[in-house]
Amino acid sequence: MNPVPKRLVLLLAAAFPCYAMADAELTLDSVVVTGSRVEHSSFDLPAAVDVVDAGKIGADQARVNVSEALAGVPGINVQNRQNYAQDLQISSRGFGARSAFGVRGIRLVADGIPASMPDGQGQAATFNLDRAERIEVMRGPLSAIYGNHAGGVIQLFTPDGKGAPTIETSFSAGSYGTWKADVSAQGEVGGIGYVLDTSRFATDGYREHSSAEREQSLVKLTFRPSQDGKLTFIANSFHQTADDPQGVQWGEYKTNPKGTAWDATRGYYPALAFDTRKSIDHAQGGLNYEHRFGEHTLQLSVYAGQRSTIQYQSIPVGAQSNPVHSGGVIDFDRTFGGMSARWIGRFDVAGGRLTTTVGTDYEQSTDDRRGYNNYIGTGAPANCVANACGVKGTLRRKEEDRVASFDQYVQAEWQGENWTFSGGVRHSHLAFKVSDSYLSNGDDSGSVSYDKTTPTLAALYRLSDTVNLYASAARGFEAPTFNEMFYSSGGGSLNLGLKPSNSTHFETGLKAMLGNSRLDLALFQVKTDNELVVLSSTGGRTAYQNAGPTTRQGLELAVDSRWTGNLTSRLAYTWLDARYDEAFSFQSGTPAVTKNVSAGNRLPGVAAQTLYGELAWKHAASGFHAAIEGIARSKVYVEDTNGDTAAPAYAIANLRAGIERTFGPLKISTFARLNNIFDRQYVGSVIVGDSSQRYYEAAPGRNWLAGVSARYAF
């Protein structure tokens, strides 16, 4: 770490005492539904859960990436890869850190509609941050009640349209040709509440070949057919095109962090030669109905959607002549949908309040998947001189991939004067099926199914009106995703022998109100069997295997404080020790080389320590506000042997300021922010285990963003 930002972050952290006195705006006890599935005080929930409200989500930000909003949440690591073709990199207590693209290991939900597919893969890019009312982030044992790939849960909620109509427009622009425009409206007409939003975002990108464009829209309608009933319709669309700069090797990162990788064997830059890129068209809609029967509630929902993706990848050396290689162009059309039903009952039992939840979820997804050569021509070896690259060529793959899940669960919570006990159990059935229509390289059809039952148990004790102690435990599991099943080490056939990784979670914590501060402390341990790791990565194909057990243990600390003089602060710290308990080996590179992983090695993609601090001030009379943010992160290993150069530790600081003024029915807001004020060069994210050792994705140096918004209430 450079000493200047290091000192700044340490001083920032030291400046946040647990005790503070003030009346500044800061919510210390939010209401959440994640975990218990009913409205619940976060202070009285026996789980590590954080709420990021609309004020923090839009805190002088472009509201493009969820990484903007979740930087201050302990236990969750969200990295902006500066690569919109690969989505954000999100991990929770180490779950999901290995994902090369998209999100796995964490359950994503938006307004009750899953943003994760049944096999566990998900995309956070579809979250609409412009209209988000809050984001709830849960880690630990209670996440397991959400089933497969629920190492953590991230839920986004948008508000219902209410009251007189309002219309709002905003525009922001900043470094690297980045800009975003948004228009929205909300209100209630004829008993129907509405929220409408549409936006457009574009950037040239910090790195070479990393430009992106995105269009996003949202419609939410609410209607009460009766005094006790509520019907909600929600639909959203998402369109994005993005270039893919890919990762670079360590030497390339040091000399040209903004560039793309060089292929010395071929004599060109693969990302440029193959024009690596990705386009997505996504649309979905759903209906939620809720009806109250006195103290009891029935909730029903149904949703459906369609997603089309075309991704152009570079072809590794030797892959062109590989008869089972899928070509370099991924092209699939996905239809997905599901339904859920939930009954919630409330009873007075044994001097306390008993809340029970019984529910079922059904989800399915079907991909019409095709693969093509990313070139036209017959030049050999694979090159972009004799061949025309970056264009869709010969068909190399055609299949239908279907996955469906059917889950049933029951939860119960008894809340007394001093004690709260809660527990639940969920049974999950997952079925995978591949129907291969491209038979010239053999028939890769096959199917497999998994059944798992995952219990949870928790208890909370109120030591006083301001101090709660809790403990919880659970069993969880992660089934292999389709991407992990597609290849085996010996050829192109499906790897149907993979087992789900099973995990046992333990957590104990303290929640305390100390004056005008709130402290949340959680200690946890996770033991995992059959961890999914790479078996071989060579010739453009990656196959996976089940390794031995792993152990994740750590600490999460968050302190929110209100100071005198309209000052507020937040401190969030995470310590995570994630290691393999047994040795294993894998093959990597072309030609393949066997590598050995020792027991005690750290899991790659996981930082041992992360620190976030923020000090904010608001002048109530003028509407002016300002804040300083500090972020520090320890080094991150990039592959399982821990032998290649780790992404170094770093510390950065950001400044932001803005002003809000009201002129009758018109409210004008402006802001400006300066990120990485010391202009530090650092690795923002890593591609775990890349066979070409192109692990590193550079983060921007000093950069700026400014914006203005206007809101008119009729």
N, C-alpha and C positions, 0 to 999 in steps of 0.2 A: 504494500500500500504506500502511496505517496504520503509523506508526513503531514502535508497541509490538510487534505480531506480527512485523514485519520484523526487528527486532533479535533477537527470540527465535529465529526460524528461522536467522538468520545465526550466532548464538552456538551454536545446536544443531549446525549443520553444522561449525563450527570446532572443536567439542569432540570430533569423531570422528577421531582419528589413525589412521594405517594400522597402527601398532605398538601392541600391547596385550598384557598378561600376565594370565591368569586361567584358571579352570576352569569358568566359567559355561556353561550349556547353550546350545549353538549348533552346528548342523551346517554345516560349511564345505565339504564335498564330498558332495553328494547323488548318488544313483543315478537316472538318467533313462532313458527309452526313446524320448522324442520326438526325431525327427531320424534316429537310427540304427536305430530300431525294435527294438533289442535293449538289454538292460541295459548301461548305460555310465556311467562316472564323468563327472559334469558338468564336472569340472576338465580332463579329457582329451578333451572333445568340441570340435571346431573350429567352435563356434557360440555365439551369445549365447543362453543358456538359463538360466532361473531356476526354482527349485523353492520353492513355498510349502507347507510341511507342515501337518499337522493342528493343531499348536500355534499357528501363525500364522493359519490360517483361522478358528479359534475364539478368537482372542486378545481376550477380553472384548467379543465382538460378538454380534449377533443371528443371524448366519449366514443372512441373507436374500438379500443381493446380493453378487455376486462382486467388486464394487467395494470391499467391506470388506477382502477378502483380497489384492487386487492393487495396493493403493495404493503399496507400496514396491518395485514392479518397474519398472526403467527401460525406456524405449522403448514401454511399453504405457500407454495413457491410458484409464482406465475411469471414466466419470462417472455418478453416480446422478442421474437427471434429476428426482427427486421426482415422477415420473410413471410409475406402474406400467403404464399403458395403452400406453406406447411402449418399454418395456424399457430396458436400460442402453445407454449410448453408449460403444462401445469402438473404439479405433483402435490400430494398431501401425505405428510409423514413418510415420504419416499415412494409412495404408490404413484405410478404413472411417470416416474422420472425417465424410464427407458424409452418411452414412446418417441419414434423418429418423426412422427407427424400426427396431428390431431391429439385427442385426449383419450387416455385409457386409465383404468384404475380408479376413476372418480366419477360419481354420478352427477350428471348435469340435467337440470330441470328449469323450464321457463314457463311461468303461469300454469303449472300443473302438467305441461306437455314435456315429455322427456326429450332432451337434446342429445342423449346417449342412445345408441342403438342396442338391441337386445344382447349382442355379443360383447358390449362394453365399450366400443369405440364411440367417440363423440366429438362435436365441434362447438367450441365456445364462441366462434365468430358470429354465429346466428343470434347471440344475445343482443337485444335492442337496448343499448345503454341510454339512449336519448329520453326514453319514457320510463326508465326503471325507477320504481319507488324505493326499492331496497334489494340488496343481495344478502342472503343468509349463507354462511359458510360453516359447516359442521365437520369436525374431525373426530376420530376415535370410535369407541365401541358402538355407540348408538347409530352410527352410519350404517352398520351392517343390516339394520332392519329394511334398508332399501335394496338389498339383494346383491346380485352379481356386480362386480367392479365398483363396490361402494366403499373404497378405502377412505373416502370423504364424500361430502355432498355439497354442491354449490347450486343454490336455487335463486332465480331472479323473479321478482314480482313487479308488475306494472299496476298503476292505480286504476280505479274505476272512474269513469267520467261522471262528474257531479256538478251541480250548480249552474250558474250563468256561463255562457260560452266564452272561451278564451282562445286566442290564436297566438302562436309564438314562432319566431323565426330566429335562426342563429347562423353565424358564419365565423369560421376560424381559419387561420393560415399560419404557416411556419416554415421551418427549415426544410430543405430537400424538396421544394416544390409541393409541399403538403397543404391541402385545403379540404374543408368540409362545409357543406351547407345543409341545413335542416329546417323543415317546416312542419308544424304540428298544430292540432286543434283538439280541444276537449270541452265537454260540457254535458248537458242533459236536455233532451227535447222530447216532449210527449211521453215522459216516463222511461225513455231509453237513454242510458248513459253511453257516451262515445269517447274514444281516444283514437286519434288518427295521427300518423307520423310517416314522413318520408324523408330520406336523406341521401346525399351523394358525397362520396369521399374519394380523393385521388392523391397519390404521392409519386414522386420520381424515385423515392427510396434512398436510404443512406448509402447502401452498397450498390456497386455496379450490377446491372441487370436485376433490379429489385423493385421496379415500378408496380403499382397496383391501382385498380379502380374498383369501387364498391357502391352498389345501390341497395338500399334497404327500406322496407315499408312495413307498417304495422296498422292493423285495424282491430279495435277491441270494443265490443258492444255489450252492455249489461241491461237486463230487463227483469223486473219482478212480476211474474204472472200472478202472484198472490202475496199476502203479507209475510208468509213464512218461506216462500220460494224465491230463488234467484237463478237466472239463466245467463250464462256468459258465453259469448262467441268471440274467438280470437283467431286471427289469421296473420301471417307474416310472410314476406318474401325476401330473398337474399340473392343478389347476383354479384359475382366478383370475378375479375380477371387479374392474374398476378404473375409476374416473372419470378423465377426461382434462381437465386444466386448460388445456392448450394453452400456447403461448408468448405473450409480451406484447411490445409495443413499448418502446423505450428510455424514453420519458417515463412510461409506465405502470409499468415496473420501478422507476424512481426514486421514484415517489410511493406505490406500493402493490405491493411485490414479491411479496406473498402472493396477490394477486388474479388474475383472469383478464382477457382482453382485452376492450375496449369497441369496439363497432361503431357509429360515429357516424352512418353512413348509415341504418342500420336503427333505431338507438336502443335497443339492448339488448346484453347480453353473450352472444356466440354459444355459448360453452361451456355456459352455463346454459340458454339458450333451446333449443338443440338437444340438451341433456343428453348431451354427448359422453362416450363410455364404450366399454369393450371387455371382452368375456368370452372366456375360452379354456378349452377342455377338451382335454387332451393325454394320450395314453397310448401307451407303446411297450414292446416287449420284445425280447430277443435271446438267442442262444445262441453261446457261444464254446467252441471245442474246441482244445486244444493237446496235441500228442504229441511226445515226444522220442525220436529214434532215435540214441542215442549222442550225438555232437557236433552233430547236426542236429535241427531243429525244424520241425514242420508246424503252422500255425495256420489255423483255419477259423472263420468267423463268419457269422451270418445274423440279420437283425433286421427288424421291421415295426412300424408305428405308425399312429395316427390322430390328427388334430388338427382341432378345430372352432373357428372364430373368428367372432364377430360384433362389428363395430366401428361405432359411430355417430359420424360426423364432422359438423362444421358445414359448411354450404354457402356458398361465397363469393358475394358480390354478383354477379348476372348469370348464375350457374350454373344457376338453376332453369329458365330458358328455353333453355338450351343443349341441343340435341337429342342430343348425343353424351355429355353428362355422365352419369356412372354413378350419380348419385343421392344419395350421402352415407352410405349404409349398406353396408358391406362384409360379406358373409356367405359363408363358404366352408367346405367339408368337405374335408380333405386326407387322403389315404392315402399312406403312404410306406414304403419298405423298401429292403433291399439285402443284398448278400453280399460276402464277401471271402475270399481265399485267399492264404497267404503261406508260402513255404519259406525257411528260414534255414539256411545251411550254414557250418560253421567248419572251417578247414583250416590246417595248418602249411605256409607257403610262404616261401621265400627268407629263412629266419631270422626270420620274423615270423609274425603271426597274421592270416589272411585270413577275413573274415566277409562272406558274400554273402547278399543278400535278393532274391528274385524274387516278385512278387505281382501281384494283379489285384483291382480294386474295381468293383462294379456298384451303382449307386444310382438310384432312381427316385422321383418324386413326382407325384401327380395331384390337382389341385384341382377340385372341383365348385364353381365360383365364381358368385355371384349379387350383384347390386347393386340397391338399392331407394332410393327417395326417403326422406329423413329427415324427412318431414312428410306429413300428410294434409290435402288442401284444394286450392283453386285460387286462393288469394289471390296477387295480383301487385302490385308486385314481390315476390320471395321474402322472406317475413317470417314471424314467429312470433306475429302478432296475428290475421290472417285465417286462418292455417294452424295446425293442431295439430302441433307439432314434437317431435322426440325419439322418434318412433314410426315403425315400419316402414310405408312407404307403397307406392306403385306400383312394380312391377318395372321396372328400367331396364337390367339386364344379366344375361345367363345364358350361361355358357360352360364348357368344360372345358379346363384348362391342364395340360399334361403336359411334364415335363422328365426326361430320363434321361441318365446318364453311364456310360461304360465306359472304365476306365483300366487301363493295364498299366505296371509299373515294375520297374526292377532297380537295386539298390544294391550297392556293394562298399566294404569298408574293409580296408586292410592296416595293421597296427600293428606297428612294429618297436621297437628299443630307444630310438631318439631321434626317429624320424619316424613320423607317421601320415598316410596318404593315403586320401581317400575320394571317391567320386563316385557319381553316379546319373543316370538318365534316366527320364522319365515321359511316356507318351503319353496324352492325354485326348481323348475324343470326347463332345461334348454335343449333345443333340438336343432342341429346343423345338417344341411343337405346341399351337396354340390352335384349338379347335373351337367356333365361335360359334353359339349357338342363339337369340339375340335379334337378329332380322334387320330390325326396323323402322327401325333407323338404319344399315343396311348390314351386309354380312357381313365381320366382322373375323377370319375364320379365316386361318390361315397357319402356316408352319413354317420353321425355320432350324436349321442345325447348325454346329458349330465343331470343328475338329481342331487340337490344339496339342501340340508336343513340347517339354518343358522339361528341360534338363540342369542338373546341379549338380556342383561340383568344390570340394574343400577339402584343405588340408594343415595339419598341426600339427607344430611342432618343440619338443622339450623342451630348453630352454636349460639347465635344471638340474632337480633333483628338485622344486623349488618354483616354477619359472617356465616357463610355456608360451606360445609365440607361434603364432598361426594366421592363415590367410587363406582366404577362400572367395568363390565367385562362382556365379551361377545366372541362369537365365531364368525368369520367371514370367508369369502372365497372369490377368486378371479378365474373365470373360464378362459381358455385360449380364445382370442379373437380370430376372425377369418384370416386376417393377414398373417397370423402366427401358425395357421394350419395349412397354408397353401403349398408349402414345400417341405420335403424331407431331405435329409442329407445325401441320399443315394440317387436322387433323380427328381422328376417333377411331380411325383405322386403326392396326394394329400397326406399330411402328417396327422392321422387320426388317433395316434397313440398318446398324444399329449393329455396330461391330466390337469384339472384345475389346481391352482395353488390355494392351499387352505391356510387361514391365518387365525391366531388367537390373540385377542386384544385385551389389554388391561390398562385402566386409567384411574388416577386419583387426583383430586383437584381441590382448590380453595378459591372461593369467590368472596370478596369483601368490599364493603363500602367504607372508605376511610376519609371522613370529612367530605369534601367535594371531589373525591377521587374514587375510582373503581379499579380494583386489582383482580385479575384473573390469572391463576397459576394452575397448570396441568402437568403432571408427570405421567409418562406412558411407556408401555413396552408392547411390542408386537412380535410374535413368533410365527414364522411362515414356513410351511412345508411345500415341497414341489414348486419352488420359485421358477418362473418362466424366464429362461435366459437363452442366448444365442448358442446354437449347436454348430452351425457353419454359416459363413458369409463369404461367398465366392462366386464369381461369374455372373453377378447380377441377381443372385438368389440368396435369400436369408432363410435358414431353417432354425427352428427352436427346439429346445429340450427342457425337461424338468430337472433342475438342480436340487441339491440338498437344502436343508433348512437355512433360514436367515433370521437375524435378530435386528429389530429396530427399537431403539429406546431413546428417550429424550425428555426435553422440558420445553414448555411454551409459557411465555409470560407476556401479559398485556396490562398497561396502566394508562387509564384515561383520567385527566385532571382538569379542573377548572381553577383558574388563578384569578387574583384581583386584576383589575384593569382590562377586563374583557379578553384575557388570554386563556387559551386552551392548549393542551398538549396530549400527545399520544406516544407511548413507547411500546414497541413490540419486539420481543426477542425469541429466537428459536435455537435450541441446541438439539441436534439429531445425530445419533451414532448408529449407522446402518451398515451391517457387515454380513458376509457369507460365513456360515458356521462350518461348512465342509468344502473341501477342494473339488474342483471339476475342471474339465478341459473343453476346448472348442477349436474350430478351424476358421482361419480368416485369410483373406487375400487371394490373389491370382498370380502364381499357383498357390494353393492352400498351404498354410503353415499352422501346425498345431501349437496352441498356446495353453498354458496351465494357469489356473486361478487357485491361489492358496487360501486356505481357511483363515479367516480374519481380515481378508481384503474388504475394503469399503465398497458399497454399491455405487456404481457410477451415476453421474447426473444429480447427485445429492450433496448440498453444502452442509458441512457440520454445524456452522453457525451463521445466523442471519440476524441483522439488527436494523430496525426502522425507528426513526424518531421524527416527530413533527411538532413544531411550536407555531401556533397561529394566533393572530390578533385581529380584532374587529373594532372599528370606530362606529358606534351605533348611530351617532348624529349624522355623519356624512355618508355612511354606507360603504366606507373604504375598509378593505381587509388585506392582510398580507400573511405570508407563512414561509417558513424555511423547513425543508425536508432533508433528512439524512438517511442514506441506505448503505449498509456494509454487509459484505458476504465473504465467507472464507472460500478457500480453493475448492474446486470441483474436479473429481477424477472423471476421465472421459471413456474409460473402458475397464473391463473386469479385472485384468491383471494389475491394474494401478501402475503399470510401467511406463506408459506414454505420458508426455507432459500434461499435467493437470492445468485446467483453466485457473489462473492465479486469483488470489483474493483481491478484492477491490473495495473502495469506499467512494461514494459520490454524494454531492449535495445539490439540491434544487431550490430555486426561489420562485415564488408566485405572488401576484397581487391583483386586485380588482376593485371595482366600485359598482354599487347598485344604487340607482336613483329612481324614485317614483314620481310621476307627473300625472296625478289623477288616475285614470284607468290604464295608463301606460307605464311599464316598468322597463328601464334600460339597464343592462348589465354589460360590463366590459372586463376583460382580464388580460394578463400577460404572464407568461412563465418562462423561466430560463432554467433548462435542465443541464445537469453535469457542469456546474459553473466553473469548476477547476479544470475542465477540458481533459479529463482522464481518459486514456485509452484502455478498454477492458473487454473481456469476452462476456457478452451478454447471455449466451446460451450455448449448449454443446449438443452435438449429434452423437449420442452414445453408441460406441462400438462400430463406427463406420469402418468398413473393410479397407478403404483407401486412406485411412487416417485423416480424413477431412472432417475433423471433429468440431472445429471452432467457428462460431458465428459472432462477429464483432458487433458491439453496441456503439451508438453514435457518440461523438465527442460533444462539445458544447453546442446546444441547439435551442431554438426558441419557438414559442407558439403564442399567438394572440387571437382574441376573439371578441365578438360583440353579439348580444342577443336582445330582442325586443319582445315584450309580452303585453298584449292588449286584452283587457277584460271588458266585455260588453255589458 
